[in-house]
Amino acid sequence: MLPAERGPGVRYTIPMTNGVHTQFSTRPLLQRYDLAVVGGGIVGLATAREFLARQPNLRVVVLEKEPTIASHQSGHNSGVIHTGIYYTPGSLKAQACVAGHRAMLDFCQERGIPFERCGKVIVALDETELPRLEALYQRGIANGVQGLEMIDPPRLREIEPYAAGIKAIYSPNTGITDFARVAQAYAEDVLQHGGEIVTGCEVGAIRQGQTAVLALRGTASAQGWQQEIQARFVITCGGLHSDRLARMTCRTTDVQIVPFRGDYYVLRPEKRHMVHALIYPVPDPQFPFLGVHFTRLLNGEVWAGPNAVLAFAREGYRRTDLDLRALWEVLRFSGFWKLARKYWRVGVQEMVRDYVKSAYVRTLQRYLPELRADDLLPGPSGVRAQALASDGRLVDDFLIVHDQNVVHVQNAPSPAATSSLVIARMIVDEAQRAFT
Ligand SMILES: Cc1cc2nc3c(=O)[nH]c(=O)nc-3n(C[C@H](O)[C@H](O)[C@H](O)COP(=O)(O)OP(=O)(O)OC[C@H]3O[C@@H](n4cnc5c(N)ncnc54)[C@H](O)[C@@H]3O)c2cc1C
């Protein structure tokens, strides 16, 4: 028996981040679709939007297990519109980020979504970091990033008066926005073009055939509901669950998601003047996602972080969150132990910083020497989906694979939010190749 307010075909309104109400479905309205997109994060929504823009007559549904869209990575991030400095020339990340940065600024402008081209400095603290800084600058130039400058300490102090550093890259076009708002705008486009978004609806299985069958389960009410729908084509964009979704059709996948929690601190309001925009470290090429930074948000708040420690649940935003299935998946994966054996020192350092505030503060003080522990308040957390191969290699690039009529986005880490409009084009190109 279905709860009365959650019967098939019922549409309901849900308040979004900006207070606007958007209409989603509580259960799929149809039995058969042309395309089902699994995952209502920024990548899934951008993909559904792109598909509908190319083929407006298709029946498209987005299936999201949470009560609303952008509940995980897309709603828990730094909000930085990256320019594409970091990524290996020719990689999908480099292509998608450079083009995605421009596309994101234009999209925000057109849709009235607040954003700011605030600029960013990447700071070398001592001589040992200079070769990596120089290599990074050359990489940015090779990727076609506009406006990059190598700057000396007086210019750094003009831009960020409180920052330490002996040399820096200045990227004036790096921006900031709210990616949950962007995801909401994508969702509005999907609905406007006749697509459907179902929330509180988890995909538990995908059976491949000429038409795929998706087994769905309602997650939004205590009673739940179960239903199967058919789709000619399926695209999964499951973020922290992308490996589980991929395994529903590809038994041989070599990639496992390892969740890494990142906690932020927030600067006390009276200390916000210490950071004008974005202050970043020179990344370690082996761990490009490590390295705390300072980010000034659109609302004026300044966040410091995030760090990166193994999370014991896929969506483990708190230290105490534990999901035995998720932990077991990590512990029995050979790739995790290969990575741990090689880099256990880095892991231990991150854990110490996680539990000992003074250790975290010492790292931040290297960039802002006048910062004091009292200036920092506990802030929000995010969990990154880090894809790991069974040989212990961190999968760096975006990874999109297809298997007959199903396309899986297996790895879409940062800068996937920045690049979402362009990744969506890549995914739909891949899907159109696979589906014809
Ligand atoms: C701490 C942090 C900081 C970051 N900072 C930046 C930044 O500054 N700039 C940037 O460009 N990127 C940044 N990123 C990366 C960016 O947020 C992600 O790359 C992007 O949000 C990925 O989007 P997604 O749609 O693939 O995943 P998600 O947003 O995680 O969405 C996946 C969705 O799939 C749903 N789902 C999963 N399984 C199922 C299922 N079985 N059935 C139904 N639904 C399912 C989930 O509930 C989820 O809503 C950051 C990420 C983190 C964690």
The ligand as an SDF file (V2000), in Angstrom:
LIG
                    3D

 53 58  0  0  0  0  0  0  0  0999 V2000
   35.2920   18.8780   -0.2220 C   0  0  0  0  0  0  0  0  0  0  0  0
   35.1470   19.0310   -1.7140 C   0  0  0  0  0  0  0  0  0  0  0  0
   35.5580   20.2200   -2.3370 C   0  0  0  0  0  0  0  0  0  0  0  0
   35.4300   20.3630   -3.7280 C   0  0  0  0  0  0  0  0  0  0  0  0
   35.7170   21.5690   -4.3040 N   0  0  0  0  0  0  0  0  0  0  0  0
   35.4830   21.7410   -5.6260 C   0  0  0  0  0  0  0  0  0  0  0  0
   35.6720   23.0100   -6.2310 C   0  0  0  0  0  0  0  0  0  0  0  0
   36.0040   23.9800   -5.5600 O   0  0  0  0  0  0  0  0  0  0  0  0
   35.4610   23.1230   -7.5700 N   0  0  0  0  0  0  0  0  0  0  0  0
   35.0690   22.0530   -8.3470 C   0  0  0  0  0  0  0  0  0  0  0  0
   34.9070   22.2150   -9.5630 O   0  0  0  0  0  0  0  0  0  0  0  0
   34.8530   20.8440   -7.7930 N   0  0  0  0  0  0  0  0  0  0  0  0
   35.0300   20.6770   -6.4630 C   0  0  0  0  0  0  0  0  0  0  0  0
   34.7840   19.4730   -5.8800 N   0  0  0  0  0  0  0  0  0  0  0  0
   34.3640   18.3530   -6.7270 C   0  0  0  0  0  0  0  0  0  0  0  0
   32.8940   18.4190   -7.0970 C   0  0  0  0  0  0  0  0  0  0  0  0
   32.0900   18.7830   -5.9970 O   0  0  0  0  0  0  0  0  0  0  0  0
   32.4650   17.0590   -7.6570 C   0  0  0  0  0  0  0  0  0  0  0  0
   33.4060   16.6850   -8.6490 O   0  0  0  0  0  0  0  0  0  0  0  0
   31.0810   17.0760   -8.2860 C   0  0  0  0  0  0  0  0  0  0  0  0
   30.1470   17.6420   -7.3780 O   0  0  0  0  0  0  0  0  0  0  0  0
   30.6700   15.6680   -8.6660 C   0  0  0  0  0  0  0  0  0  0  0  0
   29.3210   15.6900   -9.0460 O   0  0  0  0  0  0  0  0  0  0  0  0
   28.5300   14.3410   -9.2410 P   0  0  0  0  0  0  0  0  0  0  0  0
   27.1880   14.7030   -9.7560 O   0  0  0  0  0  0  0  0  0  0  0  0
   29.3690   13.4040  -10.0410 O   0  0  0  0  0  0  0  0  0  0  0  0
   28.4660   13.6720   -7.7900 O   0  0  0  0  0  0  0  0  0  0  0  0
   27.5020   13.9670   -6.5520 P   0  0  0  0  0  0  0  0  0  0  0  0
   27.2560   15.4010   -6.3600 O   0  0  0  0  0  0  0  0  0  0  0  0
   28.0640   13.2210   -5.3990 O   0  0  0  0  0  0  0  0  0  0  0  0
   26.1230   13.3230   -7.0080 O   0  0  0  0  0  0  0  0  0  0  0  0
   25.9230   11.9420   -7.1520 C   0  0  0  0  0  0  0  0  0  0  0  0
   24.4730   11.6870   -6.8040 C   0  0  0  0  0  0  0  0  0  0  0  0
   24.1240   10.3440   -7.1170 O   0  0  0  0  0  0  0  0  0  0  0  0
   23.1990    9.9020   -6.1350 C   0  0  0  0  0  0  0  0  0  0  0  0
   23.1770    8.4430   -6.1410 N   0  0  0  0  0  0  0  0  0  0  0  0
   24.2250    7.6120   -5.8880 C   0  0  0  0  0  0  0  0  0  0  0  0
   23.8260    6.3250   -5.9780 N   0  0  0  0  0  0  0  0  0  0  0  0
   22.5220    6.3250   -6.3140 C   0  0  0  0  0  0  0  0  0  0  0  0
   21.5680    5.2910   -6.5570 C   0  0  0  0  0  0  0  0  0  0  0  0
   21.8810    3.9850   -6.4450 N   0  0  0  0  0  0  0  0  0  0  0  0
   20.2860    5.6520   -6.8720 N   0  0  0  0  0  0  0  0  0  0  0  0
   19.9430    6.9700   -6.9740 C   0  0  0  0  0  0  0  0  0  0  0  0
   20.8210    7.9970   -6.7390 N   0  0  0  0  0  0  0  0  0  0  0  0
   22.0960    7.6820   -6.4280 C   0  0  0  0  0  0  0  0  0  0  0  0
   23.7390   10.5080   -4.8420 C   0  0  0  0  0  0  0  0  0  0  0  0
   22.7610   10.5650   -3.8260 O   0  0  0  0  0  0  0  0  0  0  0  0
   24.2050   11.8780   -5.3090 C   0  0  0  0  0  0  0  0  0  0  0  0
   23.2290   12.8750   -5.1380 O   0  0  0  0  0  0  0  0  0  0  0  0
   34.9030   19.2940   -4.5000 C   0  0  0  0  0  0  0  0  0  0  0  0
   34.4750   18.1250   -3.8680 C   0  0  0  0  0  0  0  0  0  0  0  0
   34.5690   17.9930   -2.4940 C   0  0  0  0  0  0  0  0  0  0  0  0
   34.0410   16.7490   -1.8420 C   0  0  0  0  0  0  0  0  0  0  0  0
  1  2  1  0
  2  3  1  0
  2 52  2  0
  3  4  2  0
  4  5  1  0
  4 50  1  0
  5  6  2  0
  6  7  1  0
  6 13  1  0
  7  8  2  0
  7  9  1  0
  9 10  1  0
 10 11  2  0
 10 12  1  0
 12 13  2  0
 13 14  1  0
 14 15  1  0
 14 50  1  0
 15 16  1  0
 16 17  1  0
 16 18  1  0
 18 19  1  0
 18 20  1  0
 20 21  1  0
 20 22  1  0
 22 23  1  0
 23 24  1  0
 24 25  2  0
 24 26  1  0
 24 27  1  0
 27 28  1  0
 28 29  2  0
 28 30  1  0
 28 31  1  0
 31 32  1  0
 32 33  1  0
 33 34  1  0
 33 48  1  0
 34 35  1  0
 35 36  1  0
 35 46  1  0
 36 37  1  0
 36 45  1  0
 37 38  2  0
 38 39  1  0
 39 40  1  0
 39 45  2  0
 40 41  1  0
 40 42  2  0
 42 43  1  0
 43 44  2  0
 44 45  1  0
 46 47  1  0
 46 48  1  0
 48 49  1  0
 50 51  2  0
 51 52  1  0
 52 53  1  0
M  END
$$$$
